[in-house]
Amino acid sequence: MVQSSVKILFYNENADSIVASAGRISTTKGSANEIYKKSLERNEIENINLIQKILASGHTSVLEHVFLNLAFDNVSVFVEQFMIEFRLASFTVKSRRYVDFGNMGFVMPEFSKYGERADGMKEIYQRHMKYLFQEYNDLLDKGIPKEDARFVLPYSFRSNFYCTVNARELIKIVNEMVWGRGKEYPEIVSLGKSLIEQCKKKIPFLNLHEGHNPKKIYDISLMERKKAVDLKENEGEPVVLLNATEHPEETICKAVMLTEGYADWQSAEVKDSDTQKAILKSVLLNSRKRELEQVNFTILFQHISLAGVTHLVRHRMQSIIVPKYYNICEFDKYIVPESIVNAGMKEKYERVFRESHKVAEQLREEGLECSDQIYLLLSGLTVPVMTTMNANELFTFLRLRSCNRAQWEIAHYAKALLKILRKQYPVLFSLYGPTCYVTGKCPEGKMSCGQMKEVKASFAMDE
């Protein structure tokens, strides 16, 4: 049976010397090169002893000078999404828009733990997985695009990706995998323990061990548990703006005045919309847009698919809340692509979700644990996701995701969000849109939609 795995492909040569040098530079005479040369001349044990002393005092930032390249092979897509949420790491994944996943296979829970029920549960699970992949392949054969057929794939399907991360962040990740929020999931725990064993051999000074993770993080026992989000007045809306910095345009303009060293920046009133727009345009042309980061927007994406969540979490500069899937997913709430409807395959597509619901209920009654139920969820099921982005990250998000080349679901959400933001804050967000609208140039090269003039016109606002 294929096993999920993770492998350290590469890490800094002379890692102990680099970290020890970082520890010595703040208290030692000499240049950076001279200190590094002396660290190289010392033996590894001496360097590691110094590193451990530094780490014991809480100065863990020295570990950020070591980076590792990791390869995750044949892991479930659930693992992929768990990892991508770590924002101080870099990821490159296998795209479900372009790659055929029909023969990638699926992760199997460890059924032996279910005792005498194991064989029966395993047979039901395997039969259903084969059915789902057959349906996926059938959709492809009938001309449905891969990015739409993927919605019937279960969250057990295997994927592959690369991750590059510094050693300090790796410690945090492993802690979460083995002892934190990943501890519920055997696959994630196994991968975390594999990283621990590899680090013991390659970078022993990391000293990965159980971190501080309280047994109970949240106490929601006094809260009334409701099945649906209590926002009925917005139920039909794909996006809801929950909160925002007051007077964002004026705040950004004042931040620009502070940047430029205006003594009266605090007392200045920048309320004229033409003046605001002129200043905001200059900020957007700047490579360093820190002024935009002074204002924040809290957004609720109400019904985004599990596949769509992957597109959303890839954006690094945000504070995102993704719910526990097995608590909130319902098999009667899912996305239906237009391509499925236009091909006359809606009934066939919906049957997949009904059958999946039956199997999930059957296995749940047999005692399937929540950590294994996650693999039965389909990529097309929808969940609410809350996030807070500053105006700089929103500029990036909307520039990339409102483009005609963006995946259609996330593009739908991006355009709906931009419409709301323009209505509430027209001065600022009239300047936001896809790259061609913002810069006048298309970055897609040969993959351009070829409709730049029309796209720019559709995003233009009346002055």
C-alpha atoms as one frame of an Amber mdcrd trajectory, in Angstrom:
protein
   0.000   0.000   0.000   1.280   3.504  -0.889   2.172   5.486   2.220   2.093
   9.230   2.803   5.635  10.511   3.246   7.727  13.623   3.745  11.428  13.932
   2.986  13.979  16.644   3.755  15.522  17.245   0.330  18.017  19.900   1.356
  19.098  22.023   4.293  21.855  24.576   4.850  25.357  23.233   4.661  27.176
  23.917   7.962  23.849  24.708   9.615  25.334  24.554  13.130  28.087  27.027
  12.158  25.576  29.466  10.644  23.283  29.433  13.688  26.213  29.592  16.127
  27.592  32.583  14.202  24.218  34.306  14.476  24.340  33.673  18.209  27.867
  35.054  18.546  27.609  38.171  16.361  25.739  40.315  18.908  28.398  39.807
  21.614  31.614  39.146  19.640  34.069  41.486  17.946  34.816  41.034  14.269
  32.959  41.099  10.970  30.203  38.696   9.984  32.606  36.760   7.741  35.278
  36.552  10.436  32.827  35.239  13.038  31.484  32.648  10.589  35.024  31.495
   9.761  35.763  31.007  13.485  32.511  29.091  13.929  33.528  26.791  11.083
  36.828  26.123  12.826  35.102  25.061  16.056  33.803  21.519  16.343  30.127
  20.715  15.933  29.601  19.824  19.607  30.889  23.230  20.733  28.604  25.013
  18.276  25.591  22.931  19.289  26.209  23.556  22.984  26.177  27.299  22.293
  23.027  27.009  20.177  21.171  25.094  22.879  22.159  27.688  25.462  20.833
  30.457  23.183  17.586  28.595  22.517  17.097  27.860  26.214  17.175  31.613
  26.871  14.316  32.106  24.404  16.308  33.649  21.534  14.981  31.317  18.861
  15.205  33.805  15.980  18.735  32.547  15.224  17.110  29.421  13.771  15.616
  31.494  10.962  19.042  31.476   9.256  18.599  27.782   8.462  16.098  26.704
   5.829  14.899  23.326   4.653  13.333  22.078   1.411  10.683  19.407   2.010
   8.910  17.080  -0.430   5.498  15.716   0.569   4.644  12.621  -1.472   1.296
  10.864  -1.849  -0.301  12.691   1.076  -4.015  13.401   1.282  -5.222  16.779
   0.070  -6.306  17.373   3.667  -2.620  17.327   4.695  -1.841  19.751   1.883
  -4.401  22.238   3.146  -3.280  21.818   6.770   0.271  22.724   5.750  -0.550
  25.625   3.438  -2.131  27.514   6.337   1.366  28.068   7.816   2.113  31.521
   6.468   5.883  31.677   7.067   6.576  28.866   4.620   6.547  28.627   0.826
   4.544  26.015  -1.070   4.218  24.767  -4.636   1.430  22.239  -5.149   0.100
  20.055  -7.934  -2.770  21.973  -9.508  -6.194  20.341  -9.635  -7.068  22.719
 -12.470  -4.509  21.236 -14.856  -3.479  17.794 -13.532  -5.613  14.673 -13.971
  -6.018  13.103 -10.516  -7.939  10.082 -11.775  -5.138   7.628 -11.022  -3.501
   9.364  -8.055  -5.095   7.015  -5.539  -6.427   7.710  -2.053  -5.379   7.533
   1.584  -6.698   4.642   3.685  -7.437   5.098   7.388  -5.909   2.529   9.740
  -8.972   0.281   9.942  -7.275  -2.323  12.143  -8.034  -0.137  15.189 -11.751
  -0.862  14.706 -11.352  -4.499  15.684 -13.929  -6.944  14.373 -15.698  -4.190
  12.418 -12.512  -3.377  10.488 -12.963  -5.580   7.429 -16.543  -4.496   6.799
 -15.751  -0.789   7.229 -12.686  -1.073   5.006 -14.673  -2.771   2.247 -17.374
  -0.041   2.317 -14.723   2.707   2.296 -12.703   1.229  -0.584 -15.779   0.558
  -2.694 -16.968   4.136  -2.248 -13.559   5.618  -3.051 -13.406   3.625  -6.284
 -16.905   4.850  -7.137 -15.883   8.501  -6.612 -12.786   8.208  -8.775 -14.834
   6.450 -11.431 -17.302   9.347 -11.396 -14.416  11.838 -11.636 -12.936  10.013
 -14.636 -16.366   9.742 -16.239 -16.886  13.494 -15.952 -13.509  14.080 -17.623
 -14.361  11.623 -20.407 -17.573  13.549 -21.050 -15.647  16.815 -21.487 -16.095
  18.390 -18.052 -13.019  20.537 -17.215 -10.663  19.139 -14.566 -11.281  22.176
 -12.347 -14.990  21.245 -12.230 -14.686  17.460 -12.095 -12.442  17.825  -9.018
 -15.465  18.759  -6.875 -16.451  15.066  -6.664 -12.999  14.031  -5.438 -12.915
  12.958  -1.781 -10.566  14.590   0.700  -8.626  11.318   0.762  -7.194  11.793
  -2.735  -3.421  11.887  -2.860  -1.388  14.934  -3.758   2.260  15.995  -3.882
   3.885  19.306  -3.054   7.083  21.093  -2.052   7.581  23.222   1.031  10.474
  25.509   1.926  10.635  26.713   5.506  13.099  28.125   8.028  14.019  25.993
  11.024  12.174  28.150  13.544   8.907  27.856  11.653   9.524  24.136  11.144
   9.555  23.653  14.917   6.194  25.410  15.125   4.796  23.287  12.290   5.976
  19.997  13.799   4.556  20.997  17.185   1.185  21.593  15.558   1.369  18.369
  13.548   2.200  16.060  16.452   0.941  17.764  19.616  -1.310  20.631  18.459
  -4.358  20.807  16.226  -2.967  18.071  13.965  -2.842  15.477  16.733  -6.400
  14.340  15.923  -5.291  13.053  12.522  -3.018   9.965  12.375  -1.700  10.836
   8.903  -0.546  14.280  10.023   0.972  12.928  13.246   2.888  10.268  11.304
   4.345  12.870   8.924   5.294  15.111  11.859   7.091  12.266  13.622   8.935
  11.454  10.402  10.214  15.047  10.270  11.359  14.766  13.893  13.392  11.631
  13.135  14.961  13.163  10.029  15.906  16.335  11.916  17.532  14.310  14.692
  19.961  12.937  12.100  20.456  16.019   9.955  20.025  19.013  12.293  20.233
  17.618  15.840  20.369  21.008  17.547  16.733  21.704  16.637  15.793  19.502
  19.583  12.211  18.947  18.486  10.077  17.855  21.406   6.580  18.231  22.767
   5.553  21.860  22.828   3.057  23.579  25.082  -0.410  22.764  23.828  -3.233
  22.930  26.377  -5.657  20.010  26.337  -8.607  22.321  25.893  -8.023  25.523
  23.972 -11.550  26.898  23.719 -14.399  26.744  26.210 -17.590  27.176  24.203
 -19.772  25.135  26.528 -21.787  28.226  27.497 -22.457  29.190  23.889 -25.623
  28.058  22.168 -24.600  25.670  19.402 -26.313  26.557  16.138 -26.000  24.704
  12.866 -25.994  27.754  10.635 -24.274  31.108  10.758 -26.652  33.662  12.285
 -26.634  36.052   9.341 -29.963  35.248   7.722 -30.363  38.684   6.206 -27.220
  38.021   4.161 -27.935  34.354   3.427 -28.025  34.763  -0.335 -24.853  36.832
  -0.521 -21.593  35.014  -1.330 -19.549  37.575   0.629 -20.287  39.710   3.694
 -18.117  42.579   4.927 -18.259  42.121   8.700 -16.006  44.944   9.844 -13.527
  47.520   8.606 -11.229  50.297   9.771 -13.157  53.553  10.039 -12.398  56.100
   7.293  -9.763  53.901   5.579  -8.987  56.353   2.763  -8.203  59.192   5.181
  -6.146  56.874   7.405  -4.019  55.783   4.449  -3.525  59.390   3.339  -2.386
  60.391   6.835   0.027  57.448   6.832   1.480  58.789   3.562   1.958  62.218
   5.160   3.786  60.590   8.065   5.966  58.662   5.619   6.920  61.926   3.940
   7.664  63.595   7.269   4.821  66.119   7.472   4.859  67.566  10.990   1.099
  68.183  11.061   0.103  64.767   9.650  -2.036  63.915  12.695  -4.153  67.047
  12.694  -4.430  67.290   8.910  -7.843  66.690   7.368  -7.770  64.808   4.069
 -11.470  64.495   3.309 -11.642  65.709  -0.283 -12.177  62.642  -2.501 -10.085
  63.997  -5.404  -7.138  64.648  -3.087  -7.546  61.213  -1.512  -7.628  59.505
  -4.892  -4.513  61.302  -6.108  -2.602  60.240  -2.971  -3.929  56.678  -3.143
  -2.869  56.366  -6.782   0.679  57.325  -5.820   0.672  54.694  -3.061  -0.394
  51.954  -5.481   2.494  52.854  -7.801   4.963  52.405  -4.945   6.756  49.078
  -4.511   6.515  49.524  -0.724   2.841  49.959   0.105   3.044  49.938   3.906
   0.501  52.731   4.171  -2.167  50.337   2.860  -1.395  47.973   5.726  -2.757
  50.452   8.301  -6.374  49.581   7.456  -8.084  46.198   7.773 -11.221  44.517
   6.495 -12.906  41.458   8.042 -14.724  39.375   5.450 -16.994  36.344   5.542
 -16.996  34.050   2.523 -20.292  32.304   3.188 -20.359  29.212   0.981 -16.896
  28.545  -0.425 -16.025  25.003  -1.522 -13.285  22.986   0.164 -11.402  23.222
  -3.134 -11.921  26.996  -3.107 -10.552  27.275   0.435  -7.201  26.100  -0.944
  -7.096  29.125  -3.274  -7.949  31.432  -0.390  -5.474  30.190   2.231  -2.549
  30.578  -0.177  -2.619  34.327   0.459  -0.082  34.909   3.198  -0.840  38.299
   4.774  -4.203  37.548   6.294  -5.714  36.202   9.493  -7.973  33.394   8.351
 -10.411  31.191  10.256 -11.219  27.850   8.597 -13.725  25.739  10.566 -13.313
  22.083  11.506 -14.699  20.408   8.434 -16.224  17.364  10.084 -18.238  19.628
  12.431 -19.651  21.978   9.834 -19.761  20.225   6.435 -23.168  19.006   5.277
 -23.550  16.816   2.202 -26.550  18.802   0.941 -24.501  22.011   0.725 -22.207
  21.931  -2.261 -21.179  23.822  -5.367 -22.630  22.953  -8.791 -20.473  24.154
 -11.722 -22.147  25.611 -14.813 -20.302  23.127 -16.988 -22.133  20.287 -15.208
 -25.537  21.929 -15.700 -24.832  22.820 -19.352 -23.768  19.235 -20.075 -27.053
  17.920 -18.666 -25.212  16.054 -15.893 -26.641  17.800 -12.840 -28.572  14.734
 -11.644 -25.515  12.487 -12.049 -23.367  15.025 -10.197 -25.840  15.450  -7.333
 -26.169  11.686  -6.973 -22.479  11.580  -6.020 -23.151  13.815  -3.016 -26.229
  11.814  -1.995 -24.323   8.532  -2.184 -21.431  10.038  -0.237 -23.839  11.143
   2.471 -25.264   7.621   2.756 -21.816   6.066   3.024 -20.660   8.659   5.554
 -23.717   7.969   7.732 -23.227   4.219   7.404 -19.574   4.374   8.464 -20.352
   6.861  11.225 -22.896   4.433  12.657 -20.228   1.725  12.490 -18.053   3.948
  14.689 -15.766   5.684  12.198 -13.853   8.360  14.104 -14.037  12.048  13.162
 -10.360  12.011  12.171 -11.161   9.366   9.526 -14.495  10.890   8.482 -12.519
  13.805   7.040 -11.504  11.587   4.099 -15.154  11.076   3.092 -15.828  14.773
   2.534 -16.025  15.885  -1.089 -14.082  18.818  -2.503 -17.316  20.459  -3.643
 -18.830  20.729  -0.149 -19.074  24.329   1.053 -18.127  25.997   4.327 -18.069
  29.553   5.736 -14.603  31.091   6.092 -13.736  34.317   7.895 -10.612  36.327
   7.209  -9.105  39.732   7.928  -6.901  41.320   5.262  -5.239  44.696   5.155
  -5.659  46.886   2.088  -2.248  45.858   0.739  -3.072  42.148   0.753  -6.516
  42.928  -0.664  -4.776  44.748  -3.514  -2.819  41.551  -4.273  -5.807  39.253
  -3.740  -8.154  41.231  -5.980  -5.491  41.826  -8.619  -4.886  38.073  -8.991
  -8.320  36.645  -8.263 -10.551  38.998 -10.257  -8.522  38.240 -13.396 -10.188
  36.261 -16.208  -7.420  33.657 -15.803  -8.312  33.019 -12.161 -10.254  29.876
 -11.260 -13.914  30.741 -11.718 -15.143  30.102  -8.148 -12.505  32.231  -6.416
 -12.940  34.845  -9.180 -16.670  34.952  -8.392 -15.907  35.625  -4.722 -13.248
  38.218  -5.533 -15.566  40.154  -7.838 -18.422  39.997  -5.321 -16.085  41.297
  -2.613 -14.797  44.106  -4.815 -18.373  45.160  -5.588 -19.135  45.450  -1.863
 -15.905  47.316  -1.115 -16.456  49.762  -3.982 -19.945  50.515  -2.725 -18.711
  51.220   0.821 -15.325  52.816   0.033 -15.445  53.997  -3.600 -12.404  56.283
  -3.471  -9.998  53.524  -2.493 -11.484  50.495  -4.193 -12.277  52.188  -7.501
  -8.516  51.772  -7.994  -8.618  48.011  -7.339  -9.226  45.254  -9.869  -7.311
  42.790 -12.060  -3.722  43.585 -13.028  -4.612  44.830 -16.497  -7.078  47.314
 -14.983  -4.610  48.477 -12.326  -1.415  48.701 -14.412  -2.670  48.758 -18.003
  -0.626  45.630 -18.772  -1.489  41.920 -18.815   1.088  39.709 -17.044  -0.198
  36.406 -18.476   1.772  36.398 -21.728   0.633  33.646 -24.098  -2.003  32.586
 -21.569  -3.731  35.980 -21.677  -7.503  35.959 -22.111  -7.018  38.359 -25.035
  -9.777  40.645 -23.791  -7.841  43.293 -21.890  -9.766  46.206 -23.386 -13.123
  44.677 -22.458 -11.927  43.669 -18.966 -10.609  47.169 -18.225 -13.907  48.679
 -19.391 -15.956  46.303 -17.204 -13.995  47.294 -14.076 -13.948  51.033 -14.831
 -16.147  53.168 -12.598 -17.916  56.379 -13.496 -16.095  59.341 -11.985
